[in-house]
Amino acid sequence: MTAIPSYILSGFLGSGKTTLLINILKHCKENHLKPAIILNELGSVNVESHLFEDEQVFELLDGCICCTIQDDLKETLMNGVKQHEKEPVDLLLIEGTGVANPLELVETMSSSPLLKYFELRAVISLIDANTYVDNQSIFTSKTIRNLLESQVKGATTIVLNKVDLVTDKQMVKVETKLAKYMLEGTKVLKTSYGNIDIPVLLEKRISSAVLDTKTCGCNRHTHEHGKSCSHHHEHHAGIRTMTIQDAPNFTKKQLKQWLKSLPEGIIRAKGYVKLEQKQGLYHFQYSSNQIDVSDQPQDRVIDPCIVLIGKDIDITNIPEVYGT
């Protein structure tokens, strides 16, 4: 069996990973390529699964595939090998959570026997040009700052996204910051809305899947591949998820007002809600202080829910969900 070309999509919360993934899938469809996708969410609900209904998708929920459910990732990958033998795919796309360390995913993909079946070609990290510099100061936790650094150091390709939201002066600050962490030879692609030259994005940029153990954080990195060590959980310090079930009906105005009233620590919100005087559930997303509510209801069975992801979410600081 020929090893499956594989790509890791990394990037902090709200950087645009899912949008880029959708653009990659459009390219695959246009070029008659069959992809397989692994989607990872910290919470118990993947509120974006409707975007991939026609694809071969493996969902990994309730944890991060680089640490807490790393074994689940390995099991999923091996199950994917069996599926590939029956229904071959042309490439594998792995979208980690916003707090996944790509270096640790590279380690997993490099372990035996996965290395035999998967050819890791690129680690693609998305950077939100509009928030990257601010995040360095907002997150005073050393582990979070180290994570942001690792998502740059661990990349073979950096997609500098949302460049339409920054001035030339701000862009210089972002590029200066990135230059401190980027490894020599890292490809940088600037874009907005994840619109990128997909063939360039998918070029092979890894000659071998090797983890730089100096960035691991262990003084003695002697544990076997595939076994986690205690530091694997540190980069989640301060990051929390909260799922609000059975949300009331909203008007669009009420929903937007509520989202804008969330504490500063909330980085991302998404979910399905009922809108006043309309049938069905409507998908919404909130990141970088921008709100997007779909115009069309979802034609799938799911309960109303709101998922919040952020820094040190305290339930007492979440504004009450008022609806109609």
Short mmCIF file of the C-alpha atoms (twelve columns), coordinates in Angstrom:
data_MODEL
# 
_entry.id   MODEL 
# 
loop_
_atom_site.group_PDB 
_atom_site.id 
_atom_site.type_symbol 
_atom_site.label_atom_id 
_atom_site.label_alt_id 
_atom_site.label_comp_id 
_atom_site.label_asym_id 
_atom_site.label_seq_id 
_atom_site.Cartn_x 
_atom_site.Cartn_y 
_atom_site.Cartn_z 
_atom_site.pdbx_PDB_model_num 
ATOM 1   C CA . MET A 1   0.000   0.000  0.000  1 
ATOM 2   C CA . THR A 2   1.301   3.441  -0.977 1 
ATOM 3   C CA . ALA A 3   1.505   5.873  1.944  1 
ATOM 4   C CA . ILE A 4   -1.352  8.405  2.009  1 
ATOM 5   C CA . PRO A 5   -0.230  12.030 1.450  1 
ATOM 6   C CA . SER A 6   -1.163  13.796 4.677  1 
ATOM 7   C CA . TYR A 7   -1.439  17.392 5.842  1 
ATOM 8   C CA . ILE A 8   -1.826  18.911 9.304  1 
ATOM 9   C CA . LEU A 9   -3.863  22.114 9.613  1 
ATOM 10  C CA . SER A 10  -2.853  24.089 12.691 1 
ATOM 11  C CA . GLY A 11  -3.642  27.556 13.983 1 
ATOM 12  C CA . PHE A 12  -4.988  29.335 17.029 1 
ATOM 13  C CA . LEU A 13  -8.696  29.691 17.776 1 
ATOM 14  C CA . GLY A 14  -10.541 31.654 15.101 1 
ATOM 15  C CA . SER A 15  -7.633  31.843 12.654 1 
ATOM 16  C CA . GLY A 16  -9.684  30.420 9.779  1 
ATOM 17  C CA . LYS A 17  -8.735  26.716 9.626  1 
ATOM 18  C CA . THR A 18  -12.217 25.506 8.691  1 
ATOM 19  C CA . THR A 19  -12.603 28.094 5.928  1 
ATOM 20  C CA . LEU A 20  -9.275  27.055 4.449  1 
ATOM 21  C CA . LEU A 21  -10.252 23.394 4.730  1 
ATOM 22  C CA . ILE A 22  -13.433 24.081 2.765  1 
ATOM 23  C CA . ASN A 23  -11.371 25.780 0.039  1 
ATOM 24  C CA . ILE A 24  -9.073  22.748 -0.124 1 
ATOM 25  C CA . LEU A 25  -12.094 20.461 -0.488 1 
ATOM 26  C CA . LYS A 26  -13.413 22.582 -3.362 1 
ATOM 27  C CA . HIS A 27  -10.060 22.136 -5.087 1 
ATOM 28  C CA . CYS A 28  -10.225 18.382 -4.517 1 
ATOM 29  C CA . LYS A 29  -13.694 18.187 -6.033 1 
ATOM 30  C CA . GLU A 30  -12.689 20.218 -9.065 1 
ATOM 31  C CA . ASN A 31  -9.681  17.964 -9.640 1 
ATOM 32  C CA . HIS A 32  -11.456 14.674 -8.920 1 
ATOM 33  C CA . LEU A 33  -9.418  13.976 -5.778 1 
ATOM 34  C CA . LYS A 34  -10.941 12.009 -2.922 1 
ATOM 35  C CA . PRO A 35  -9.928  13.345 0.515  1 
ATOM 36  C CA . ALA A 36  -10.363 11.935 3.996  1 
ATOM 37  C CA . ILE A 37  -10.704 14.362 6.907  1 
ATOM 38  C CA . ILE A 38  -10.054 14.154 10.631 1 
ATOM 39  C CA . LEU A 39  -11.802 16.906 12.584 1 
ATOM 40  C CA . ASN A 40  -10.878 17.529 16.207 1 
ATOM 41  C CA . GLU A 41  -12.926 19.575 18.686 1 
ATOM 42  C CA . LEU A 42  -12.283 20.301 22.364 1 
ATOM 43  C CA . GLY A 43  -16.000 20.159 23.144 1 
ATOM 44  C CA . SER A 44  -18.547 17.354 22.936 1 
ATOM 45  C CA . VAL A 45  -20.301 18.801 19.890 1 
ATOM 46  C CA . ASN A 46  -18.929 19.571 16.445 1 
ATOM 47  C CA . VAL A 47  -21.235 22.351 15.307 1 
ATOM 48  C CA . GLU A 48  -19.552 22.566 11.901 1 
ATOM 49  C CA . SER A 49  -20.058 18.965 10.821 1 
ATOM 50  C CA . HIS A 50  -22.795 20.023 8.379  1 
ATOM 51  C CA . LEU A 51  -20.074 21.615 6.240  1 
ATOM 52  C CA . PHE A 52  -18.589 18.189 5.486  1 
ATOM 53  C CA . GLU A 53  -21.642 15.972 5.037  1 
ATOM 54  C CA . ASP A 54  -20.534 14.671 1.625  1 
ATOM 55  C CA . GLU A 55  -16.982 13.862 2.719  1 
ATOM 56  C CA . GLN A 56  -15.287 10.942 4.451  1 
ATOM 57  C CA . VAL A 57  -14.961 12.461 7.918  1 
ATOM 58  C CA . PHE A 58  -13.683 11.094 11.213 1 
ATOM 59  C CA . GLU A 59  -14.661 13.218 14.233 1 
ATOM 60  C CA . LEU A 60  -12.610 13.262 17.433 1 
ATOM 61  C CA . LEU A 61  -14.377 15.161 20.209 1 
ATOM 62  C CA . ASP A 62  -13.892 15.996 23.888 1 
ATOM 63  C CA . GLY A 63  -10.166 16.588 23.830 1 
ATOM 64  C CA . CYS A 64  -7.106  17.532 21.834 1 
ATOM 65  C CA . ILE A 65  -5.515  14.980 19.490 1 
ATOM 66  C CA . CYS A 66  -2.020  16.159 20.394 1 
ATOM 67  C CA . CYS A 67  -2.390  15.050 24.011 1 
ATOM 68  C CA . THR A 68  -5.574  14.074 25.884 1 
ATOM 69  C CA . ILE A 69  -7.001  11.901 23.076 1 
ATOM 70  C CA . GLN A 70  -3.779  11.169 21.241 1 
ATOM 71  C CA . ASP A 71  -4.502  7.433  21.426 1 
ATOM 72  C CA . ASP A 72  -7.893  8.082  19.803 1 
ATOM 73  C CA . LEU A 73  -6.101  9.750  16.908 1 
ATOM 74  C CA . LYS A 74  -3.841  6.744  16.437 1 
ATOM 75  C CA . GLU A 75  -6.807  4.380  16.526 1 
ATOM 76  C CA . THR A 76  -8.695  6.561  14.036 1 
ATOM 77  C CA . LEU A 77  -5.700  6.654  11.702 1 
ATOM 78  C CA . MET A 78  -5.339  2.868  11.774 1 
ATOM 79  C CA . ASN A 79  -9.067  2.474  11.135 1 
ATOM 80  C CA . GLY A 80  -8.581  4.865  8.239  1 
ATOM 81  C CA . VAL A 81  -5.930  2.553  6.840  1 
ATOM 82  C CA . LYS A 82  -8.446  -0.306 6.797  1 
ATOM 83  C CA . GLN A 83  -11.026 1.955  5.164  1 
ATOM 84  C CA . HIS A 84  -8.430  3.082  2.611  1 
ATOM 85  C CA . GLU A 85  -7.843  -0.519 1.565  1 
ATOM 86  C CA . LYS A 86  -11.554 -0.793 0.691  1 
ATOM 87  C CA . GLU A 87  -12.129 2.744  -0.585 1 
ATOM 88  C CA . PRO A 88  -8.800  4.417  -1.467 1 
ATOM 89  C CA . VAL A 89  -8.389  8.147  -0.811 1 
ATOM 90  C CA . ASP A 90  -5.946  10.556 -2.440 1 
ATOM 91  C CA . LEU A 91  -5.014  12.593 0.623  1 
ATOM 92  C CA . LEU A 92  -5.670  13.036 4.336  1 
ATOM 93  C CA . LEU A 93  -6.390  16.394 5.998  1 
ATOM 94  C CA . ILE A 94  -6.096  16.647 9.780  1 
ATOM 95  C CA . GLU A 95  -7.586  19.760 11.386 1 
ATOM 96  C CA . GLY A 96  -6.446  20.079 14.995 1 
ATOM 97  C CA . THR A 97  -8.076  22.189 17.668 1 
ATOM 98  C CA . GLY A 98  -7.050  25.815 18.066 1 
ATOM 99  C CA . VAL A 99  -4.802  24.797 20.957 1 
ATOM 100 C CA . ALA A 100 -3.122  21.808 19.313 1 
ATOM 101 C CA . ASN A 101 0.661   21.823 19.168 1 
ATOM 102 C CA . PRO A 102 1.630   20.785 15.621 1 
ATOM 103 C CA . LEU A 103 5.016   19.552 16.811 1 
ATOM 104 C CA . GLU A 104 3.289   16.894 18.894 1 
ATOM 105 C CA . LEU A 105 1.042   15.917 15.987 1 
ATOM 106 C CA . VAL A 106 4.162   15.505 13.866 1 
ATOM 107 C CA . GLU A 107 5.520   13.225 16.573 1 
ATOM 108 C CA . THR A 108 2.376   11.109 16.454 1 
ATOM 109 C CA . MET A 109 2.408   10.861 12.675 1 
ATOM 110 C CA . SER A 110 6.074   9.875  12.820 1 
ATOM 111 C CA . SER A 111 5.536   6.960  15.190 1 
ATOM 112 C CA . SER A 112 5.442   3.316  14.212 1 
ATOM 113 C CA . PRO A 113 3.411   1.915  12.529 1 
ATOM 114 C CA . LEU A 114 1.763   5.148  11.290 1 
ATOM 115 C CA . LEU A 115 4.878   6.272  9.448  1 
ATOM 116 C CA . LYS A 116 4.485   3.280  7.167  1 
ATOM 117 C CA . TYR A 117 0.986   4.258  6.043  1 
ATOM 118 C CA . PHE A 118 1.017   8.062  6.059  1 
ATOM 119 C CA . GLU A 119 3.369   10.440 4.270  1 
ATOM 120 C CA . LEU A 120 3.276   13.761 6.095  1 
ATOM 121 C CA . ARG A 121 3.845   16.381 3.402  1 
ATOM 122 C CA . ALA A 122 3.217   19.677 5.146  1 
ATOM 123 C CA . VAL A 123 2.271   21.286 8.429  1 
ATOM 124 C CA . ILE A 124 0.121   24.278 7.565  1 
ATOM 125 C CA . SER A 125 -0.337  26.870 10.321 1 
ATOM 126 C CA . LEU A 126 -2.872  29.658 9.992  1 
ATOM 127 C CA . ILE A 127 -2.102  32.991 11.598 1 
ATOM 128 C CA . ASP A 128 -4.815  35.600 12.140 1 
ATOM 129 C CA . ALA A 129 -2.987  38.774 11.099 1 
ATOM 130 C CA . ASN A 130 -5.607  40.838 12.916 1 
ATOM 131 C CA . THR A 131 -5.102  39.299 16.370 1 
ATOM 132 C CA . TYR A 132 -1.696  37.597 16.416 1 
ATOM 133 C CA . VAL A 133 0.296   40.425 18.021 1 
ATOM 134 C CA . ASP A 134 -2.478  41.208 20.522 1 
ATOM 135 C CA . ASN A 135 -2.716  37.544 21.552 1 
ATOM 136 C CA . GLN A 136 0.919   37.657 22.596 1 
ATOM 137 C CA . SER A 137 0.001   40.163 25.299 1 
ATOM 138 C CA . ILE A 138 -3.565  39.072 26.082 1 
ATOM 139 C CA . PHE A 139 -2.435  35.596 27.081 1 
ATOM 140 C CA . THR A 140 -0.032  36.145 29.925 1 
ATOM 141 C CA . SER A 141 0.203   32.404 30.520 1 
ATOM 142 C CA . LYS A 142 3.633   31.217 29.461 1 
ATOM 143 C CA . THR A 143 2.204   27.948 28.186 1 
ATOM 144 C CA . ILE A 144 -0.202  29.755 25.838 1 
ATOM 145 C CA . ARG A 145 2.585   31.993 24.539 1 
ATOM 146 C CA . ASN A 146 4.698   28.881 24.011 1 
ATOM 147 C CA . LEU A 147 1.819   27.320 22.095 1 
ATOM 148 C CA . LEU A 148 1.559   30.341 19.779 1 
ATOM 149 C CA . GLU A 149 5.284   30.102 19.232 1 
ATOM 150 C CA . SER A 150 5.127   26.355 18.550 1 
ATOM 151 C CA . GLN A 151 2.368   26.826 15.977 1 
ATOM 152 C CA . VAL A 152 4.832   28.970 14.040 1 
ATOM 153 C CA . LYS A 153 7.962   26.921 14.702 1 
ATOM 154 C CA . GLY A 154 6.181   23.711 13.803 1 
ATOM 155 C CA . ALA A 155 4.942   24.964 10.442 1 
ATOM 156 C CA . THR A 156 6.380   24.212 7.032  1 
ATOM 157 C CA . THR A 157 3.805   26.609 5.546  1 
ATOM 158 C CA . ILE A 158 2.310   29.660 7.231  1 
ATOM 159 C CA . VAL A 159 -0.938  31.061 5.902  1 
ATOM 160 C CA . LEU A 160 -1.138  34.657 7.086  1 
ATOM 161 C CA . ASN A 161 -4.904  35.074 7.000  1 
ATOM 162 C CA . LYS A 162 -7.267  38.075 7.361  1 
ATOM 163 C CA . VAL A 163 -4.688  40.500 5.965  1 
ATOM 164 C CA . ASP A 164 -7.568  42.692 4.787  1 
ATOM 165 C CA . LEU A 165 -8.196  43.628 8.420  1 
ATOM 166 C CA . VAL A 166 -4.762  45.119 9.157  1 
ATOM 167 C CA . THR A 167 -2.887  48.244 8.118  1 
ATOM 168 C CA . ASP A 168 0.576   48.199 6.561  1 
ATOM 169 C CA . LYS A 169 2.035   49.274 9.899  1 
ATOM 170 C CA . GLN A 170 0.286   46.455 11.731 1 
ATOM 171 C CA . MET A 171 1.448   43.972 9.095  1 
ATOM 172 C CA . VAL A 172 5.070   44.936 9.726  1 
ATOM 173 C CA . LYS A 173 4.584   44.163 13.434 1 
ATOM 174 C CA . VAL A 174 3.088   40.768 12.627 1 
ATOM 175 C CA . GLU A 175 5.864   39.852 10.207 1 
ATOM 176 C CA . THR A 176 8.536   40.988 12.675 1 
ATOM 177 C CA . LYS A 177 6.990   38.803 15.368 1 
ATOM 178 C CA . LEU A 178 6.747   35.786 13.098 1 
ATOM 179 C CA . ALA A 179 10.330  36.188 11.936 1 
ATOM 180 C CA . LYS A 180 11.517  35.510 15.491 1 
ATOM 181 C CA . TYR A 181 10.018  32.019 15.483 1 
ATOM 182 C CA . MET A 182 9.894   30.840 11.874 1 
ATOM 183 C CA . LEU A 183 12.362  28.207 10.795 1 
ATOM 184 C CA . GLU A 184 14.444  28.914 7.711  1 
ATOM 185 C CA . GLY A 185 12.661  27.902 4.527  1 
ATOM 186 C CA . THR A 186 9.130   28.253 5.894  1 
ATOM 187 C CA . LYS A 187 6.736   29.285 3.121  1 
ATOM 188 C CA . VAL A 188 4.540   32.291 3.948  1 
ATOM 189 C CA . LEU A 189 1.311   32.852 2.013  1 
ATOM 190 C CA . LYS A 190 -0.772  35.990 2.616  1 
ATOM 191 C CA . THR A 191 -4.503  35.872 2.095  1 
ATOM 192 C CA . SER A 192 -7.992  36.796 3.244  1 
ATOM 193 C CA . TYR A 193 -10.880 34.355 3.753  1 
ATOM 194 C CA . GLY A 194 -8.448  31.480 3.181  1 
ATOM 195 C CA . ASN A 195 -8.345  32.157 -0.563 1 
ATOM 196 C CA . ILE A 196 -5.034  30.641 -1.534 1 
ATOM 197 C CA . ASP A 197 -3.343  28.852 -4.443 1 
ATOM 198 C CA . ILE A 198 -4.197  25.338 -3.276 1 
ATOM 199 C CA . PRO A 199 -1.605  23.481 -5.426 1 
ATOM 200 C CA . VAL A 200 1.098   25.681 -3.858 1 
ATOM 201 C CA . LEU A 201 -0.377  25.074 -0.416 1 
ATOM 202 C CA . LEU A 202 -0.289  21.301 -0.918 1 
ATOM 203 C CA . GLU A 203 3.258   21.142 -2.212 1 
ATOM 204 C CA . LYS A 204 5.438   18.646 -0.406 1 
ATOM 205 C CA . ARG A 205 7.552   20.585 2.113  1 
ATOM 206 C CA . ILE A 206 8.602   17.819 4.478  1 
ATOM 207 C CA . SER A 207 11.294  15.412 3.411  1 
ATOM 208 C CA . SER A 208 10.868  13.337 6.553  1 
ATOM 209 C CA . ALA A 209 8.575   13.631 9.554  1 
ATOM 210 C CA . VAL A 210 11.039  14.658 12.261 1 
ATOM 211 C CA . LEU A 211 10.174  16.358 15.547 1 
ATOM 212 C CA . ASP A 212 12.568  18.933 16.938 1 
ATOM 213 C CA . THR A 213 12.811  17.628 20.497 1 
ATOM 214 C CA . LYS A 214 14.364  20.889 21.721 1 
ATOM 215 C CA . THR A 215 10.946  22.514 21.517 1 
ATOM 216 C CA . CYS A 216 9.280   19.685 23.410 1 
ATOM 217 C CA . GLY A 217 9.976   21.129 26.835 1 
ATOM 218 C CA . CYS A 218 11.332  17.940 28.394 1 
ATOM 219 C CA . ASN A 219 14.830  18.043 29.819 1 
ATOM 220 C CA . ARG A 220 15.190  14.410 28.945 1 
ATOM 221 C CA . HIS A 221 13.039  13.498 25.955 1 
ATOM 222 C CA . THR A 222 13.412  9.750  26.281 1 
ATOM 223 C CA . HIS A 223 9.817   8.593  26.332 1 
ATOM 224 C CA . GLU A 224 8.768   6.331  23.493 1 
ATOM 225 C CA . HIS A 225 6.879   7.722  20.522 1 
ATOM 226 C CA . GLY A 226 3.186   7.500  21.169 1 
ATOM 227 C CA . LYS A 227 3.409   7.841  24.939 1 
ATOM 228 C CA . SER A 228 2.459   11.174 26.424 1 
ATOM 229 C CA . CYS A 229 4.462   12.986 29.079 1 
ATOM 230 C CA . SER A 230 3.127   15.397 31.669 1 
ATOM 231 C CA . HIS A 231 3.928   18.609 29.777 1 
ATOM 232 C CA . HIS A 232 1.503   17.686 27.029 1 
ATOM 233 C CA . HIS A 233 -1.339  19.199 28.984 1 
ATOM 234 C CA . GLU A 234 0.310   22.500 29.847 1 
ATOM 235 C CA . HIS A 235 -0.615  24.396 26.715 1 
ATOM 236 C CA . HIS A 236 -4.289  23.966 27.578 1 
ATOM 237 C CA . ALA A 237 -3.866  25.960 30.786 1 
ATOM 238 C CA . GLY A 238 -6.445  28.732 30.734 1 
ATOM 239 C CA . ILE A 239 -8.255  27.450 27.640 1 
ATOM 240 C CA . ARG A 240 -11.760 26.213 28.314 1 
ATOM 241 C CA . THR A 241 -14.884 25.277 26.397 1 
ATOM 242 C CA . MET A 242 -18.464 25.734 27.458 1 
ATOM 243 C CA . THR A 243 -21.551 24.299 25.761 1 
ATOM 244 C CA . ILE A 244 -24.905 25.985 26.306 1 
ATOM 245 C CA . GLN A 245 -27.761 23.634 25.449 1 
ATOM 246 C CA . ASP A 246 -31.414 24.392 24.824 1 
ATOM 247 C CA . ALA A 247 -30.763 28.046 23.992 1 
ATOM 248 C CA . PRO A 248 -33.888 30.186 23.580 1 
ATOM 249 C CA . ASN A 249 -35.088 31.699 20.332 1 
ATOM 250 C CA . PHE A 250 -33.221 34.839 19.258 1 
ATOM 251 C CA . THR A 251 -33.719 37.624 16.839 1 
ATOM 252 C CA . LYS A 252 -30.518 38.251 14.886 1 
ATOM 253 C CA . LYS A 253 -30.151 41.534 16.747 1 
ATOM 254 C CA . GLN A 254 -30.465 39.825 20.148 1 
ATOM 255 C CA . LEU A 255 -27.923 37.158 19.166 1 
ATOM 256 C CA . LYS A 256 -25.386 39.744 18.022 1 
ATOM 257 C CA . GLN A 257 -25.908 41.865 21.141 1 
ATOM 258 C CA . TRP A 258 -25.392 38.831 23.370 1 
ATOM 259 C CA . LEU A 259 -22.227 37.769 21.542 1 
ATOM 260 C CA . LYS A 260 -20.802 41.287 21.785 1 
ATOM 261 C CA . SER A 261 -21.485 41.281 25.537 1 
ATOM 262 C CA . LEU A 262 -19.333 38.193 26.137 1 
ATOM 263 C CA . PRO A 263 -16.232 38.656 28.334 1 
ATOM 264 C CA . GLU A 264 -12.998 39.616 26.611 1 
ATOM 265 C CA . GLY A 265 -11.544 36.171 27.270 1 
ATOM 266 C CA . ILE A 266 -13.975 34.508 24.866 1 
ATOM 267 C CA . ILE A 267 -11.994 33.895 21.688 1 
ATOM 268 C CA . ARG A 268 -14.549 32.008 19.678 1 
ATOM 269 C CA . ALA A 269 -18.231 31.106 19.782 1 
ATOM 270 C CA . LYS A 270 -20.246 28.995 17.390 1 
ATOM 271 C CA . GLY A 271 -23.381 26.923 17.332 1 
ATOM 272 C CA . TYR A 272 -26.959 26.470 16.161 1 
ATOM 273 C CA . VAL A 273 -29.859 28.663 17.309 1 
ATOM 274 C CA . LYS A 274 -33.517 29.216 16.502 1 
ATOM 275 C CA . LEU A 275 -34.331 32.618 15.061 1 
ATOM 276 C CA . GLU A 276 -37.610 34.378 15.830 1 
ATOM 277 C CA . GLN A 277 -40.405 33.753 13.298 1 
ATOM 278 C CA . LYS A 278 -38.226 31.371 11.268 1 
ATOM 279 C CA . GLN A 279 -38.258 27.615 10.914 1 
ATOM 280 C CA . GLY A 280 -35.223 25.451 11.562 1 
ATOM 281 C CA . LEU A 281 -31.840 26.095 13.150 1 
ATOM 282 C CA . TYR A 282 -29.310 28.658 11.978 1 
ATOM 283 C CA . HIS A 283 -25.544 28.280 12.236 1 
ATOM 284 C CA . PHE A 284 -23.480 31.185 13.588 1 
ATOM 285 C CA . GLN A 285 -19.803 31.915 14.216 1 
ATOM 286 C CA . TYR A 286 -18.042 34.567 16.261 1 
ATOM 287 C CA . SER A 287 -14.300 35.311 16.214 1 
ATOM 288 C CA . SER A 288 -12.048 38.367 15.958 1 
ATOM 289 C CA . ASN A 289 -15.077 40.446 17.089 1 
ATOM 290 C CA . GLN A 290 -16.819 39.488 13.864 1 
ATOM 291 C CA . ILE A 291 -20.204 37.755 13.777 1 
ATOM 292 C CA . ASP A 292 -21.563 35.656 10.943 1 
ATOM 293 C CA . VAL A 293 -25.106 34.215 11.017 1 
ATOM 294 C CA . SER A 294 -26.197 31.963 8.168  1 
ATOM 295 C CA . ASP A 295 -29.108 33.049 6.003  1 
ATOM 296 C CA . GLN A 296 -30.328 29.510 5.412  1 
ATOM 297 C CA . PRO A 297 -31.547 27.006 8.023  1 
ATOM 298 C CA . GLN A 298 -29.812 23.664 8.444  1 
ATOM 299 C CA . ASP A 299 -31.677 20.689 7.003  1 
ATOM 300 C CA . ARG A 300 -30.343 18.285 9.614  1 
ATOM 301 C CA . VAL A 301 -31.533 17.103 13.006 1 
ATOM 302 C CA . ILE A 302 -29.606 18.741 15.835 1 
ATOM 303 C CA . ASP A 303 -30.500 20.415 19.102 1 
ATOM 304 C CA . PRO A 304 -29.904 24.146 19.647 1 
ATOM 305 C CA . CYS A 305 -26.528 24.699 21.270 1 
ATOM 306 C CA . ILE A 306 -23.886 27.368 21.746 1 
ATOM 307 C CA . VAL A 307 -20.218 26.481 22.174 1 
ATOM 308 C CA . LEU A 308 -17.845 29.013 23.770 1 
ATOM 309 C CA . ILE A 309 -14.060 28.684 23.619 1 
ATOM 310 C CA . GLY A 310 -11.796 31.046 25.462 1 
ATOM 311 C CA . LYS A 311 -9.374  31.878 28.241 1 
ATOM 312 C CA . ASP A 312 -10.388 30.955 31.783 1 
ATOM 313 C CA . ILE A 313 -14.110 30.892 31.065 1 
ATOM 314 C CA . ASP A 314 -15.984 31.505 34.302 1 
ATOM 315 C CA . ILE A 315 -19.668 30.661 34.144 1 
ATOM 316 C CA . THR A 316 -20.470 33.532 36.517 1 
ATOM 317 C CA . ASN A 317 -19.086 36.006 33.962 1 
ATOM 318 C CA . ILE A 318 -21.141 34.708 31.037 1 
ATOM 319 C CA . PRO A 319 -24.132 37.010 30.427 1 
ATOM 320 C CA . GLU A 320 -27.511 35.336 30.799 1 
ATOM 321 C CA . VAL A 321 -28.908 34.061 27.512 1 
ATOM 322 C CA . TYR A 322 -32.008 36.116 26.914 1 
ATOM 323 C CA . GLY A 323 -34.198 35.271 23.977 1 
ATOM 324 C CA . THR A 324 -37.738 35.519 22.802 1 
# 
